[in-house]
Amino acid sequence: MVPSAYNEATLTRRYKRLSDWAYFFGVTPALALLPKKLGYALLRWQGGHIARVNRIHRADTSRNISLVLDDEQWSALAKTQVTDKMFEMTAAEDLETFCFPFWNESKIGRYYSFEGLEHIDRVRRLRRGALMFTGHFGSVSSSLVALSLRGYTLNHLSRDSWKDASLHPAFRAHARFKLAWMKKKTGRDVLFIDAGEGTSSPLSSALGVVEAYRLLSQNEIVSMAVDVPAQKSKDTAKVDFLGRQCLFSTGLINLAHQTKSPVIPFFALRDTNEMWRQKVVVQEPITMSGDVRADLQKCVDRLADMIREHPEQWYNWHSLSRFWADSGTANESAA
């Protein structure tokens, strides 16, 4: 089957008959005020509704999950359940935006546990900063808030996609609301690299990278996602990912090589039963070789291992074909 055209805005639609304004600023904040068990039980229904509304997105997600997950380990029913849970994860992240106002240093332990923080402590004693990477996995936004409340403030480098005019105005308004509360809780702005479909803004990209250099030189922590489709990056390299040759951005590795900052993977895992509970897993630093392709492969392998273990947590299933090196949608750079 030929993958359908990728559309970033596919999953920004939440309701079919009602306005998405009602979803983002009516129903979802109301759920955040309910007792946790009740609110998240209703949230599961929300996730199912989002899946039904976004049929193309769900079909792409389901197809790619079936392509990747081993038939011997995952039955057809289990794969369907993975797909459905991924949409529940989306609804949970939407809801969590309205939980940020209630989170503080003393309460964050009710929602988050932390594993591997000693890896951050150890590398920061080297005084070269820490370059942490994750994927579009779990709830990245809330994990940044949780880590900050735990005493580890991350300066996150991100693609500036929420300004895209093709996105629903309610989705963009929700994103602005989320960013405002993230800044209140972390004290930091997200470092945006302005990038459109297949293009980037050299000025804003350069400014974002320069700021990342400055922060790392001051022994601060900079974070970013490694799973950015090649179409959104100027420099890419070919690596193995989920059983296929794929193109990934080399931005993370280039920054690590130039700054000599240690590279640490981290992932946010949401409990699939008690969905208000999450865990930040900080892994051992990557042993860098100095070779761009080899070091990128090491980072991508960490992400792939997490995806295979917790497939319902990865949000990029629908766009997997965009990473494929033989898809004809991107060209490999000389990196």
Legacy VTK file of the C-alpha trace (Angstrom):
# vtk DataFile Version 3.0
C-alpha trace
ASCII
DATASET POLYDATA
POINTS 335 float
0.000 0.000 0.000
1.324 3.454 -0.917
1.405 5.775 2.114
-1.009 8.656 1.926
0.326 12.192 1.730
1.618 13.475 5.040
-0.345 16.324 6.556
0.883 17.877 9.788
-2.550 19.275 10.487
-4.297 15.881 10.295
-4.429 15.378 14.047
-5.145 18.979 15.015
-8.828 18.262 14.424
-10.430 17.009 17.622
-14.210 17.169 17.095
-16.413 16.368 14.116
-19.648 18.219 14.886
-18.574 20.644 17.599
-15.925 23.314 17.224
-12.394 22.466 18.284
-12.614 25.591 20.441
-15.094 23.640 22.574
-12.599 20.790 22.890
-9.512 22.835 23.754
-11.090 25.503 25.961
-14.299 23.884 27.207
-14.275 20.127 27.635
-10.545 19.559 28.190
-10.022 22.136 30.979
-13.211 20.846 32.628
-11.745 17.324 32.687
-8.599 18.691 34.342
-10.723 19.919 37.274
-12.333 16.526 37.913
-10.901 13.881 40.278
-8.019 12.222 38.459
-9.590 8.788 37.980
-12.818 10.213 36.598
-11.138 12.848 34.437
-8.763 10.388 32.814
-11.496 7.768 32.359
-13.460 10.313 30.326
-10.233 11.250 28.572
-10.007 7.731 27.145
-13.339 8.343 25.419
-11.901 11.597 24.073
-8.964 9.684 22.621
-11.284 7.240 20.878
-13.281 10.108 19.420
-10.112 11.789 18.098
-9.173 8.517 16.386
-12.589 8.265 14.722
-12.484 11.869 13.507
-8.958 11.529 12.077
-9.499 8.408 9.972
-6.592 8.973 7.589
-4.212 9.648 10.455
-5.425 6.513 12.240
-5.099 4.398 9.095
-1.518 5.590 8.523
-0.662 4.956 12.165
-2.212 1.483 12.153
-0.499 0.496 8.901
2.960 1.546 10.071
2.552 -0.119 13.463
1.633 -3.346 11.656
4.694 -3.017 9.406
7.127 -2.608 12.295
5.866 -4.690 15.213
6.777 -8.375 15.080
3.776 -10.603 14.304
5.120 -13.286 16.651
5.120 -10.898 19.614
2.160 -8.703 18.705
-1.219 -10.081 17.669
-3.504 -8.128 15.348
-5.633 -7.199 18.359
-2.593 -5.994 20.312
-1.529 -3.791 17.395
-5.011 -2.283 17.222
-4.854 -1.568 20.942
-1.489 0.165 20.473
-3.049 2.420 17.837
-6.013 3.283 20.054
-3.800 4.006 23.069
-1.690 6.398 21.015
-4.750 8.593 20.488
-5.484 8.412 24.214
-1.934 9.687 24.791
-2.707 12.649 22.545
-5.804 13.516 24.566
-3.823 13.153 27.797
-1.222 15.672 26.648
-3.980 18.101 25.665
-5.498 17.792 29.132
-2.181 18.159 30.936
-1.754 21.707 29.702
-4.516 22.679 32.116
-2.838 20.779 34.973
0.351 22.879 34.815
-1.126 25.661 37.020
-1.566 23.135 39.855
1.923 21.634 39.662
4.685 22.791 42.000
7.820 21.434 43.658
5.919 19.755 46.488
3.172 18.204 44.324
5.069 17.014 41.255
5.835 13.669 42.921
2.124 12.811 42.755
2.306 12.794 38.974
5.924 12.052 38.072
8.678 9.709 39.159
12.265 10.070 37.981
14.879 7.508 37.025
18.535 8.126 36.148
18.906 11.755 37.286
22.385 10.858 38.509
23.521 10.776 34.868
22.726 14.488 34.547
24.486 15.283 37.830
27.599 13.408 36.750
28.035 15.026 33.329
27.377 18.536 34.623
30.362 18.194 36.925
32.424 18.210 33.717
31.335 21.861 33.208
30.539 21.381 29.508
26.776 21.532 29.834
24.500 18.652 28.878
22.831 18.043 25.523
19.751 15.898 26.138
17.632 14.372 23.413
14.274 12.658 23.279
11.740 11.888 20.553
8.111 12.719 19.870
7.498 10.226 22.614
5.333 10.416 25.711
4.520 13.919 26.882
7.612 15.997 26.156
6.086 19.313 27.245
4.989 18.124 30.670
8.282 16.291 31.233
10.138 19.582 30.711
7.941 21.170 33.381
8.349 18.191 35.715
12.142 18.155 35.386
12.287 21.882 36.059
10.213 21.488 39.227
12.604 18.699 40.244
15.529 21.100 39.860
16.687 20.325 36.309
15.776 23.151 33.943
16.015 22.220 30.272
16.258 24.782 27.480
14.330 23.057 24.721
15.202 23.616 21.056
12.127 23.058 18.871
10.685 23.527 15.388
8.329 26.493 15.307
5.286 24.763 13.835
2.446 26.151 15.977
2.405 29.383 13.922
1.588 27.407 10.766
-1.562 28.951 9.288
-2.761 25.515 8.138
-3.275 24.495 11.771
-6.666 25.081 13.367
-6.782 28.438 15.221
-7.942 26.630 18.377
-4.925 24.320 18.199
-2.587 27.301 17.848
-4.286 29.118 20.731
-3.913 26.008 22.886
-0.219 25.822 21.956
0.299 29.462 22.981
-1.471 28.789 26.287
0.740 25.750 26.882
3.935 27.669 26.090
2.927 30.490 28.439
2.428 28.082 31.338
5.632 26.222 30.521
7.518 29.509 30.779
5.832 30.337 34.105
6.838 26.974 35.546
10.331 26.646 34.057
11.357 30.285 33.778
12.534 29.649 30.214
11.232 30.208 26.709
11.309 27.371 24.209
14.086 28.038 21.668
12.301 27.925 18.334
13.857 27.187 14.978
11.408 28.521 12.426
10.947 25.805 9.797
8.252 25.304 7.210
7.609 22.420 4.847
11.000 21.707 3.306
12.420 25.121 4.190
14.047 26.812 7.127
14.725 30.370 8.134
18.537 30.753 8.277
18.338 33.774 10.576
16.091 32.256 13.231
17.781 28.861 12.931
21.181 30.475 13.448
19.953 32.473 16.431
18.492 29.366 18.044
21.731 27.435 17.609
23.847 30.358 18.854
21.705 30.539 21.986
22.145 26.781 22.467
25.931 27.241 22.238
25.804 30.007 24.827
23.725 27.967 27.253
25.941 24.901 26.942
29.044 27.033 27.516
27.451 28.149 30.795
26.976 24.508 31.864
23.231 24.590 31.250
21.078 21.831 29.778
19.803 22.016 26.193
17.273 19.477 24.928
15.835 18.613 21.528
14.005 15.865 19.642
16.054 13.573 17.430
13.138 12.354 15.278
12.680 15.358 13.004
11.738 14.356 9.410
14.551 14.969 6.945
12.392 17.385 4.940
12.653 19.833 7.839
16.432 19.749 8.078
19.255 21.002 5.918
21.748 18.324 7.025
20.809 14.640 7.187
22.447 11.226 7.348
21.236 7.714 6.596
20.783 5.333 9.546
18.891 2.143 10.372
15.580 2.793 12.129
12.778 0.345 12.887
14.006 -2.143 10.297
14.584 0.249 7.435
17.147 2.742 6.116
15.996 6.220 7.131
17.172 9.809 6.923
17.539 11.744 10.168
18.652 15.274 10.904
22.264 15.550 12.063
21.610 18.760 14.013
21.940 17.066 17.410
25.231 15.396 16.510
26.696 18.498 14.867
25.961 20.513 18.005
27.442 17.809 20.240
30.640 17.525 18.210
31.169 21.270 18.083
30.500 21.945 21.776
31.956 18.696 23.201
28.890 18.544 25.454
27.860 15.088 26.728
24.777 13.642 25.013
22.098 12.076 27.226
18.855 10.373 26.096
15.690 10.926 28.118
12.112 9.772 27.637
8.766 10.422 29.325
6.705 7.271 29.880
3.017 7.520 30.677
1.345 4.745 32.674
-1.217 3.234 30.300
-3.573 2.372 33.172
-3.246 5.288 35.606
-2.627 7.819 32.857
-1.983 10.751 35.191
1.183 8.985 36.356
4.351 9.412 34.315
8.028 8.635 34.653
11.037 10.450 33.235
13.727 7.933 32.302
17.207 9.433 31.894
19.583 6.963 30.256
23.350 6.639 30.328
25.196 9.145 28.111
26.040 8.189 24.547
29.691 7.265 23.981
30.590 9.516 21.075
33.087 8.465 18.388
33.396 11.715 16.449
31.807 10.179 13.354
28.508 11.871 12.495
26.738 8.862 11.035
27.927 6.415 13.703
26.991 8.723 16.568
23.592 9.493 15.050
22.963 5.753 14.745
23.671 5.320 18.469
21.121 8.009 19.337
18.489 6.674 16.950
18.979 3.167 18.370
18.077 4.428 21.856
14.848 5.907 20.489
14.031 2.796 18.454
14.473 0.572 21.510
11.994 2.700 23.473
9.504 2.668 20.593
9.618 -1.113 20.288
9.125 -1.488 24.041
6.417 1.185 24.346
4.981 1.660 20.816
1.829 3.441 22.021
3.946 6.349 23.285
5.413 7.442 19.912
3.486 10.159 18.090
5.274 9.908 14.728
3.881 6.559 13.571
1.686 8.219 10.968
4.686 9.941 9.340
7.135 7.024 9.447
7.361 6.947 5.649
8.802 10.460 5.711
11.948 9.052 7.322
12.464 6.317 4.738
15.584 6.926 2.657
13.982 5.356 -0.425
10.707 7.267 -0.209
11.850 9.926 -2.658
10.822 12.728 -0.297
14.256 13.802 0.864
17.873 13.784 -0.226
20.799 12.823 1.942
23.354 15.542 2.548
27.076 15.085 2.488
27.195 15.017 6.278
LINES 1 336
335 0 1 2 3 4 5 6 7 8 9 10 11 12 13 14 15 16 17 18 19 20 21 22 23 24 25 26 27 28 29 30 31 32 33 34 35 36 37 38 39 40 41 42 43 44 45 46 47 48 49 50 51 52 53 54 55 56 57 58 59 60 61 62 63 64 65 66 67 68 69 70 71 72 73 74 75 76 77 78 79 80 81 82 83 84 85 86 87 88 89 90 91 92 93 94 95 96 97 98 99 100 101 102 103 104 105 106 107 108 109 110 111 112 113 114 115 116 117 118 119 120 121 122 123 124 125 126 127 128 129 130 131 132 133 134 135 136 137 138 139 140 141 142 143 144 145 146 147 148 149 150 151 152 153 154 155 156 157 158 159 160 161 162 163 164 165 166 167 168 169 170 171 172 173 174 175 176 177 178 179 180 181 182 183 184 185 186 187 188 189 190 191 192 193 194 195 196 197 198 199 200 201 202 203 204 205 206 207 208 209 210 211 212 213 214 215 216 217 218 219 220 221 222 223 224 225 226 227 228 229 230 231 232 233 234 235 236 237 238 239 240 241 242 243 244 245 246 247 248 249 250 251 252 253 254 255 256 257 258 259 260 261 262 263 264 265 266 267 268 269 270 271 272 273 274 275 276 277 278 279 280 281 282 283 284 285 286 287 288 289 290 291 292 293 294 295 296 297 298 299 300 301 302 303 304 305 306 307 308 309 310 311 312 313 314 315 316 317 318 319 320 321 322 323 324 325 326 327 328 329 330 331 332 333 334
